[in-house]
Amino acid sequence: NNGAAGNMNTTAAVSADTCGGPTRGLCNADRLCICRSGWTGPHCLVPAGFDPVQYDRKDGFEDLEFTGPLLSFSGLTVGLGVMSFLVLFAPTMRRHMDNWKPV
């Protein structure tokens, strides 16, 4: 049923008071609802309308809901600077510590 006036919903037998009321639909002699324009469903309770949701769109990387590490240029610069300092400064500290004697 497309919800247009005069189309019958044949999915449920109903009584006169279960067709959504006189503004939504009427019960016929076979106890089936005839929905008025703008309403659909077995009891004329569902507004007939347009659903803008795209259910069959292609999957993409964003569908994984994964957020990778946030790296910035300044963060990389600081990290490389610290590592360079430690690599260059470690041998100097080692030489000083090898000659150290407790007082």
Secondary structure, 3 states (H helix, E strand, C coil): CCCCCCCECCCCCCCHHHCCCCCCEEECCCCCEEECCCEECCCCCEECCCCCCCCCCCCCHHHHCCCCCCCCHHHHHHHHHHHHHHHHHHHHHHHHHHCCCCC
